[in-house]
Amino acid sequence: MTKTETYDIIKTENARVSILQTSHFTIGTSPYYAHQHGLAVDIYQNLSLENYDVVSPISGKVIKAKKLIAPKAKFKGGIDNDYITIVQNIDDTELVYKILHVNPKVQVGDLLEIGDYIGTTIRNGYFAYWSSPHLHLELRPHDDAIRARGGKDFSLNIEKNKKLEKSINKNQFNEIPLEIHSVYPEFLLAKLPTKYYHLIKPFYGIKGNTGNMNCILDGGIPHYKYGTIISQQESIMDSFNSVYFGQHEIGSLQEVRGNFGFVNFNHVKFLLNNEEIRGISLFLANFPPLIKLIPYDKNLKSSNLETTQYLSILSRAKP
């Protein structure tokens, strides 16, 4: 497969995870343990519901490729199995990468490079009906590669910057105008105006704030109950600080680890054109990412593209 331009989202002395320039990714937009504890990343080459050929975000030697049983999907096109692929890091053989949700076209013994074709995405009963196909990735000890819990801590490949950008709460809003990107029966994809994004080089995400410091919000709010915020510098967040989207309090920090803060979301409500929706799913990218809006109605029509959309929040306002 022709190599495609990528950039590093995780880079340490021995580990490297690199994704396509056009991809979205998330740490916290998931209800599962590894994501709630900052131990996994989901990588989306696109956010549609169509399966696609996956390029590898890691390099190493394939030491396991196995089919697994999964819950039966409750939506059209879903299957009742999953696949696990374990790739051993060449530079540190005690470190392996665990990949889920990709039907592998590689075999045990194959050597992979970043950008190689490794298989095709699937959707199964672990996915909500609004979940887009993606590659789930964890860094694991060689002797504990498969369990649902465990995994190695990691940090995002954030550029060092000693200057901290304090929040001065510019984004006071009652409604946010949305530029609709695409409409599916299950959700809408939209882009927000530039002022609602925050850059922590090289990553963009939706701007939040905690303790009067800007951060990136990452999670499914409020439908996944828990999420993550990403800060510019490590250990600048105090536990149990409130987390805000503009002036709206959306949750509270329960734990901090490095650049990650782990958030319990409040019972906030999002409205799309004054009609309550299930919630919004957030992502990161090296460009201002799309957001996913999930209405309760699963039968959205493409005519929504022709109308102006407005997002509003019902929550406790920042004093």
C-alpha positions as a Markdown table, in Angstrom:
| # | Residue | x | y | z |
|---|---|---|---|---|
| 1 | Met | 0.0 | 0.0 | 0.0 |
| 2 | Thr | 1.2 | 3.5 | -0.8 |
| 3 | Lys | 2.5 | 5.2 | 2.3 |
| 4 | Thr | 0.4 | 8.2 | 3.3 |
| 5 | Glu | 1.4 | 11.3 | 5.3 |
| 6 | Thr | 1.1 | 10.8 | 9.1 |
| 7 | Tyr | 2.0 | 12.6 | 12.3 |
| 8 | Asp | 2.8 | 11.4 | 15.8 |
| 9 | Ile | 0.1 | 11.5 | 18.5 |
| 10 | Ile | 2.1 | 9.4 | 21.0 |
| 11 | Lys | 5.9 | 9.4 | 21.0 |
| 12 | Thr | 8.3 | 8.1 | 23.7 |
| 13 | Glu | 11.8 | 6.7 | 23.7 |
| 14 | Asn | 10.4 | 3.3 | 22.6 |
| 15 | Ala | 6.8 | 3.8 | 21.5 |
| 16 | Arg | 5.4 | 5.6 | 18.5 |
| 17 | Val | 1.8 | 6.0 | 17.4 |
| 18 | Ser | 1.3 | 7.9 | 14.2 |
| 19 | Ile | -2.0 | 8.6 | 12.4 |
| 20 | Leu | -3.1 | 10.0 | 9.1 |
| 21 | Gln | -3.2 | 13.8 | 8.9 |
| 22 | Thr | -6.9 | 13.6 | 8.0 |
| 23 | Ser | -7.9 | 11.4 | 10.9 |
| 24 | His | -9.8 | 12.1 | 14.1 |
| 25 | Phe | -9.0 | 10.4 | 17.4 |
| 26 | Thr | -10.2 | 10.4 | 21.0 |
| 27 | Ile | -9.1 | 9.3 | 24.4 |
| 28 | Gly | -12.4 | 9.8 | 26.4 |
| 29 | Thr | -15.3 | 9.4 | 23.9 |
| 30 | Ser | -16.2 | 5.9 | 25.1 |
| 31 | Pro | -17.9 | 4.2 | 28.0 |
| 32 | Tyr | -15.3 | 1.5 | 28.4 |
| 33 | Tyr | -12.7 | 1.1 | 31.2 |
| 34 | Ala | -9.5 | 1.7 | 29.2 |
| 35 | His | -10.9 | 5.1 | 27.9 |
| 36 | Gln | -12.2 | 6.2 | 31.2 |
| 37 | His | -8.7 | 5.8 | 32.7 |
| 38 | Gly | -6.7 | 7.3 | 29.8 |
| 39 | Leu | -5.2 | 3.9 | 28.7 |
| 40 | Ala | -6.6 | 3.7 | 25.1 |
| 41 | Val | -7.0 | 5.7 | 22.0 |
| 42 | Asp | -9.6 | 5.3 | 19.3 |
| 43 | Ile | -8.5 | 6.3 | 15.8 |
| 44 | Tyr | -11.0 | 7.3 | 13.1 |
| 45 | Gln | -9.9 | 7.6 | 9.5 |
| 46 | Asn | -13.3 | 9.1 | 8.9 |
| 47 | Leu | -16.5 | 9.5 | 11.0 |
| 48 | Ser | -19.0 | 7.9 | 8.6 |
| 49 | Leu | -20.7 | 4.6 | 9.4 |
| 50 | Glu | -19.1 | 2.9 | 6.4 |
| 51 | Asn | -16.3 | 0.4 | 7.1 |
| 52 | Tyr | -12.9 | 1.1 | 5.5 |
| 53 | Asp | -9.4 | -0.2 | 5.0 |
| 54 | Val | -7.2 | 0.6 | 7.9 |
| 55 | Val | -3.6 | 1.8 | 7.8 |
| 56 | Ser | -1.4 | 0.9 | 10.8 |
| 57 | Pro | -0.6 | 3.6 | 13.4 |
| 58 | Ile | 2.3 | 1.5 | 14.8 |
| 59 | Ser | 5.2 | -0.6 | 13.6 |
| 60 | Gly | 6.4 | -4.0 | 15.0 |
| 61 | Lys | 5.9 | -7.7 | 14.6 |
| 62 | Val | 2.5 | -9.4 | 14.6 |
| 63 | Ile | 2.5 | -12.0 | 17.4 |
| 64 | Lys | -1.3 | -12.7 | 17.5 |
| 65 | Ala | -4.3 | -12.2 | 15.2 |
| 66 | Lys | -7.4 | -13.8 | 16.5 |
| 67 | Lys | -11.2 | -13.8 | 16.1 |
| 68 | Leu | -13.3 | -13.1 | 19.2 |
| 69 | Ile | -16.9 | -13.4 | 20.2 |
| 70 | Ala | -18.7 | -10.1 | 20.7 |
| 71 | Pro | -22.3 | -9.1 | 21.7 |
| 72 | Lys | -24.8 | -9.2 | 18.9 |
| 73 | Ala | -25.2 | -5.8 | 17.3 |
| 74 | Lys | -28.7 | -4.2 | 17.6 |
| 75 | Phe | -28.3 | -2.1 | 14.5 |
| 76 | Lys | -28.1 | -2.9 | 10.8 |
| 77 | Gly | -24.8 | -4.0 | 9.4 |
| 78 | Gly | -23.3 | -5.0 | 12.8 |
| 79 | Ile | -21.7 | -8.4 | 13.5 |
| 80 | Asp | -21.4 | -10.6 | 16.6 |
| 81 | Asn | -17.6 | -11.0 | 16.6 |
| 82 | Asp | -14.5 | -8.9 | 17.1 |
| 83 | Tyr | -10.8 | -9.3 | 16.3 |
| 84 | Ile | -7.7 | -8.8 | 18.3 |
| 85 | Thr | -4.3 | -8.1 | 16.8 |
| 86 | Ile | -1.2 | -8.0 | 19.0 |
| 87 | Val | 1.9 | -6.3 | 17.6 |
| 88 | Gln | 5.3 | -6.5 | 19.5 |
| 89 | Asn | 7.4 | -3.4 | 19.6 |
| 90 | Ile | 10.7 | -4.1 | 18.0 |
| 91 | Asp | 12.7 | -1.6 | 20.1 |
| 92 | Asp | 11.2 | -2.8 | 23.4 |
| 93 | Thr | 10.0 | -6.4 | 23.2 |
| 94 | Glu | 8.3 | -6.1 | 26.6 |
| 95 | Leu | 5.9 | -3.6 | 25.1 |
| 96 | Val | 3.1 | -4.7 | 22.7 |
| 97 | Tyr | 0.2 | -2.9 | 21.0 |
| 98 | Lys | -3.3 | -4.2 | 21.3 |
| 99 | Ile | -5.6 | -3.5 | 18.4 |
| 100 | Leu | -9.4 | -4.2 | 18.4 |
| 101 | His | -12.3 | -3.7 | 15.9 |
| 102 | Val | -10.2 | -4.4 | 12.8 |
| 103 | Asn | -10.6 | -7.6 | 10.8 |
| 104 | Pro | -6.9 | -8.3 | 10.2 |
| 105 | Lys | -5.4 | -9.1 | 6.9 |
| 106 | Val | -2.0 | -9.7 | 8.5 |
| 107 | Gln | -0.6 | -12.9 | 9.9 |
| 108 | Val | 1.5 | -13.9 | 12.8 |
| 109 | Gly | 5.2 | -13.2 | 12.0 |
| 110 | Asp | 4.4 | -10.2 | 9.6 |
| 111 | Leu | 6.5 | -7.1 | 10.1 |
| 112 | Leu | 4.4 | -3.9 | 10.1 |
| 113 | Glu | 5.4 | -0.3 | 9.4 |
| 114 | Ile | 3.4 | 2.8 | 10.1 |
| 115 | Gly | 1.1 | 3.3 | 7.1 |
| 116 | Asp | 0.9 | -0.3 | 6.1 |
| 117 | Tyr | -2.6 | -1.8 | 5.3 |
| 118 | Ile | -3.6 | -4.1 | 8.2 |
| 119 | Gly | -7.3 | -4.9 | 7.7 |
| 120 | Thr | -10.9 | -3.6 | 7.6 |
| 121 | Thr | -13.0 | -2.0 | 10.3 |
| 122 | Ile | -16.0 | -3.8 | 11.8 |
| 123 | Arg | -18.9 | -2.7 | 14.0 |
| 124 | Asn | -20.4 | -5.1 | 16.6 |
| 125 | Gly | -22.4 | -5.1 | 19.8 |
| 126 | Tyr | -19.7 | -3.2 | 21.7 |
| 127 | Phe | -20.7 | -0.2 | 19.5 |
| 128 | Ala | -23.6 | 2.1 | 20.1 |
| 129 | Tyr | -25.8 | 2.6 | 17.0 |
| 130 | Trp | -24.1 | 6.0 | 16.6 |
| 131 | Ser | -20.5 | 4.7 | 16.9 |
| 132 | Ser | -18.4 | 5.2 | 13.8 |
| 133 | Pro | -15.9 | 2.4 | 12.8 |
| 134 | His | -12.5 | 2.9 | 14.3 |
| 135 | Leu | -9.3 | 1.2 | 15.4 |
| 136 | His | -9.0 | 0.8 | 19.2 |
| 137 | Leu | -5.3 | 0.9 | 20.4 |
| 138 | Glu | -3.7 | 0.2 | 23.8 |
| 139 | Leu | -0.1 | 0.0 | 24.9 |
| 140 | Arg | 0.3 | -3.2 | 27.0 |
| 141 | Pro | 3.0 | -5.2 | 28.8 |
| 142 | His | 4.0 | -8.3 | 26.8 |
| 143 | Asp | 2.8 | -10.6 | 29.7 |
| 144 | Asp | -0.6 | -8.8 | 30.0 |
| 145 | Ala | -1.6 | -8.1 | 26.4 |
| 146 | Ile | -5.2 | -9.1 | 26.2 |
| 147 | Arg | -7.2 | -8.3 | 29.4 |
| 148 | Ala | -9.9 | -5.6 | 29.2 |
| 149 | Arg | -8.3 | -3.8 | 32.2 |
| 150 | Gly | -4.7 | -2.9 | 32.8 |
| 151 | Gly | -2.5 | -1.3 | 30.1 |
| 152 | Lys | 0.3 | 1.2 | 30.2 |
| 153 | Asp | 0.0 | 4.9 | 30.8 |
| 154 | Phe | 0.8 | 7.2 | 28.0 |
| 155 | Ser | 0.9 | 10.9 | 27.2 |
| 156 | Leu | 0.0 | 12.7 | 24.0 |
| 157 | Asn | 2.9 | 14.1 | 21.9 |
| 158 | Ile | 2.2 | 17.7 | 22.9 |
| 159 | Glu | 4.8 | 20.4 | 22.0 |
| 160 | Lys | 6.5 | 21.9 | 25.0 |
| 161 | Asn | 5.3 | 25.3 | 25.9 |
| 162 | Lys | 6.2 | 27.0 | 29.2 |
| 163 | Lys | 3.6 | 29.8 | 28.7 |
| 164 | Leu | 0.1 | 28.9 | 30.0 |
| 165 | Glu | -2.9 | 30.4 | 28.4 |
| 166 | Lys | -5.3 | 31.6 | 31.0 |
| 167 | Ser | -9.0 | 31.5 | 30.2 |
| 168 | Ile | -10.7 | 34.9 | 30.2 |
| 169 | Asn | -14.0 | 33.4 | 29.5 |
| 170 | Lys | -14.5 | 35.0 | 26.0 |
| 171 | Asn | -16.9 | 32.3 | 24.9 |
| 172 | Gln | -20.1 | 33.3 | 26.7 |
| 173 | Phe | -22.9 | 31.9 | 24.7 |
| 174 | Asn | -26.5 | 30.9 | 24.7 |
| 175 | Glu | -26.5 | 29.4 | 21.2 |
| 176 | Ile | -23.7 | 28.1 | 18.9 |
| 177 | Pro | -24.3 | 28.3 | 15.1 |
| 178 | Leu | -23.3 | 25.0 | 13.5 |
| 179 | Glu | -21.9 | 24.4 | 10.0 |
| 180 | Ile | -23.4 | 21.0 | 9.1 |
| 181 | His | -20.9 | 18.7 | 7.4 |
| 182 | Ser | -23.0 | 15.6 | 6.8 |
| 183 | Val | -26.2 | 13.9 | 8.0 |
| 184 | Tyr | -26.7 | 10.3 | 8.8 |
| 185 | Pro | -30.0 | 8.7 | 10.1 |
| 186 | Glu | -28.2 | 8.3 | 13.5 |
| 187 | Phe | -26.3 | 11.5 | 13.9 |
| 188 | Leu | -25.1 | 14.8 | 12.4 |
| 189 | Leu | -21.5 | 15.8 | 11.9 |
| 190 | Ala | -20.8 | 19.5 | 12.3 |
| 191 | Lys | -18.1 | 22.1 | 12.7 |
| 192 | Leu | -18.2 | 25.0 | 15.2 |
| 193 | Pro | -17.0 | 28.5 | 14.6 |
| 194 | Thr | -13.2 | 28.9 | 15.1 |
| 195 | Lys | -13.5 | 30.6 | 18.5 |
| 196 | Tyr | -14.9 | 27.4 | 20.1 |
| 197 | Tyr | -11.7 | 25.4 | 19.4 |
| 198 | His | -8.5 | 25.3 | 21.4 |
| 199 | Leu | -5.0 | 24.4 | 20.1 |
| 200 | Ile | -2.5 | 22.5 | 22.1 |
| 201 | Lys | 0.1 | 21.9 | 19.4 |
| 202 | Pro | -0.3 | 19.9 | 17.3 |
| 203 | Phe | -3.9 | 19.0 | 18.5 |
| 204 | Tyr | -7.1 | 20.9 | 18.1 |
| 205 | Gly | -10.3 | 20.2 | 20.1 |
| 206 | Ile | -13.3 | 21.9 | 21.6 |
| 207 | Lys | -12.3 | 24.6 | 24.1 |
| 208 | Gly | -13.1 | 24.1 | 27.7 |
| 209 | Asn | -11.7 | 25.5 | 30.9 |
| 210 | Thr | -11.0 | 24.5 | 34.5 |
| 211 | Gly | -9.4 | 26.5 | 37.2 |
| 212 | Asn | -9.3 | 29.5 | 34.9 |
| 213 | Met | -7.1 | 27.6 | 32.4 |
| 214 | Asn | -8.0 | 26.6 | 28.9 |
| 215 | Cys | -8.1 | 22.9 | 28.0 |
| 216 | Ile | -9.5 | 20.6 | 25.3 |
| 217 | Leu | -12.7 | 18.7 | 26.0 |
| 218 | Asp | -12.8 | 15.1 | 25.0 |
| 219 | Gly | -15.8 | 12.8 | 25.6 |
| 220 | Gly | -19.4 | 11.9 | 24.9 |
| 221 | Ile | -21.4 | 14.6 | 26.9 |
| 222 | Pro | -23.4 | 13.6 | 28.8 |
| 223 | His | -24.3 | 10.1 | 27.3 |
| 224 | Tyr | -21.0 | 8.4 | 28.4 |
| 225 | Lys | -21.0 | 10.1 | 31.8 |
| 226 | Tyr | -17.2 | 10.2 | 32.0 |
| 227 | Gly | -14.7 | 12.0 | 29.8 |
| 228 | Thr | -11.2 | 13.5 | 29.6 |
| 229 | Ile | -9.7 | 17.0 | 29.3 |
| 230 | Ile | -6.3 | 17.6 | 28.0 |
| 231 | Ser | -4.1 | 20.5 | 29.4 |
| 232 | Gln | -1.1 | 22.3 | 28.0 |
| 233 | Gln | 1.2 | 21.3 | 30.8 |
| 234 | Glu | 1.3 | 18.4 | 33.2 |
| 235 | Ser | -0.1 | 18.6 | 36.7 |
| 236 | Ile | -1.6 | 22.1 | 36.5 |
| 237 | Met | -5.1 | 20.9 | 37.2 |
| 238 | Asp | -6.4 | 20.6 | 40.8 |
| 239 | Ser | -8.7 | 17.6 | 41.4 |
| 240 | Phe | -12.4 | 18.4 | 41.9 |
| 241 | Asn | -12.3 | 21.6 | 39.9 |
| 242 | Ser | -15.4 | 22.3 | 37.9 |
| 243 | Val | -15.1 | 21.9 | 34.1 |
| 244 | Tyr | -16.8 | 24.4 | 31.8 |
| 245 | Phe | -17.8 | 24.8 | 28.2 |
| 246 | Gly | -18.0 | 28.5 | 27.9 |
| 247 | Gln | -19.9 | 29.6 | 31.0 |
| 248 | His | -21.7 | 26.3 | 31.3 |
| 249 | Glu | -20.5 | 23.9 | 34.0 |
| 250 | Ile | -20.5 | 20.4 | 32.4 |
| 251 | Gly | -18.7 | 18.3 | 35.0 |
| 252 | Ser | -16.0 | 18.0 | 37.6 |
| 253 | Leu | -12.5 | 16.7 | 37.7 |
| 254 | Gln | -12.1 | 13.5 | 39.7 |
| 255 | Glu | -8.5 | 12.6 | 39.0 |
| 256 | Val | -5.4 | 14.1 | 37.2 |
| 257 | Arg | -2.6 | 12.2 | 35.5 |
| 258 | Gly | 0.0 | 14.2 | 33.5 |
| 259 | Asn | -1.8 | 16.2 | 30.8 |
| 260 | Phe | -5.0 | 14.2 | 31.3 |
| 261 | Gly | -7.9 | 15.2 | 33.7 |
| 262 | Phe | -10.7 | 12.6 | 34.1 |
| 263 | Val | -14.2 | 14.2 | 34.3 |
| 264 | Asn | -17.6 | 13.1 | 35.6 |
| 265 | Phe | -20.2 | 14.9 | 33.5 |
| 266 | Asn | -23.1 | 16.6 | 35.1 |
| 267 | His | -26.7 | 16.1 | 34.1 |
| 268 | Val | -26.4 | 18.7 | 31.4 |
| 269 | Lys | -28.8 | 18.9 | 28.4 |
| 270 | Phe | -27.9 | 19.8 | 24.9 |
| 271 | Leu | -30.6 | 21.3 | 22.5 |
| 272 | Leu | -30.4 | 21.3 | 18.8 |
| 273 | Asn | -32.7 | 24.0 | 17.5 |
| 274 | Asn | -34.4 | 24.0 | 20.9 |
| 275 | Glu | -35.1 | 20.3 | 20.8 |
| 276 | Glu | -33.3 | 18.1 | 23.3 |
| 277 | Ile | -30.7 | 15.6 | 21.9 |
| 278 | Arg | -28.9 | 12.6 | 23.5 |
| 279 | Gly | -25.6 | 14.4 | 23.5 |
| 280 | Ile | -22.5 | 15.4 | 21.6 |
| 281 | Ser | -19.4 | 13.3 | 20.9 |
| 282 | Leu | -16.0 | 15.1 | 20.8 |
| 283 | Phe | -12.7 | 14.3 | 19.0 |
| 284 | Leu | -9.2 | 15.7 | 18.5 |
| 285 | Ala | -7.3 | 16.2 | 15.3 |
| 286 | Asn | -4.5 | 18.3 | 13.9 |
| 287 | Phe | -7.2 | 20.5 | 12.4 |
| 288 | Pro | -10.4 | 21.8 | 14.0 |
| 289 | Pro | -12.3 | 18.5 | 14.3 |
| 290 | Leu | -15.9 | 17.8 | 13.6 |
| 291 | Ile | -18.3 | 17.1 | 16.4 |
| 292 | Lys | -21.0 | 14.5 | 16.4 |
| 293 | Leu | -24.5 | 15.4 | 17.5 |
| 294 | Ile | -26.8 | 12.5 | 18.5 |
| 295 | Pro | -30.5 | 13.2 | 18.5 |
| 296 | Tyr | -33.0 | 10.8 | 20.0 |
| 297 | Asp | -34.6 | 10.4 | 16.6 |
| 298 | Lys | -32.7 | 7.8 | 14.6 |
| 299 | Asn | -34.2 | 8.8 | 11.3 |
| 300 | Leu | -32.7 | 12.1 | 10.5 |
| 301 | Lys | -33.1 | 13.4 | 6.9 |
| 302 | Ser | -30.5 | 15.0 | 4.7 |
| 303 | Ser | -32.7 | 18.0 | 4.4 |
| 304 | Asn | -31.1 | 19.2 | 7.7 |
| 305 | Leu | -28.2 | 20.2 | 5.6 |
| 306 | Glu | -30.3 | 23.0 | 4.1 |
| 307 | Thr | -31.2 | 24.6 | 7.4 |
| 308 | Thr | -29.3 | 26.6 | 10.0 |
| 309 | Gln | -28.6 | 24.6 | 13.1 |
| 310 | Tyr | -28.0 | 26.0 | 16.6 |
| 311 | Leu | -26.7 | 24.2 | 19.6 |
| 312 | Ser | -27.5 | 25.3 | 23.1 |
| 313 | Ile | -26.9 | 23.9 | 26.6 |
| 314 | Leu | -28.9 | 23.8 | 29.8 |
| 315 | Ser | -26.6 | 23.7 | 32.8 |
| 316 | Arg | -25.4 | 25.6 | 35.8 |
| 317 | Ala | -23.7 | 28.8 | 34.7 |
| 318 | Lys | -20.2 | 29.9 | 35.8 |
| 319 | Pro | -20.4 | 32.5 | 38.6 |
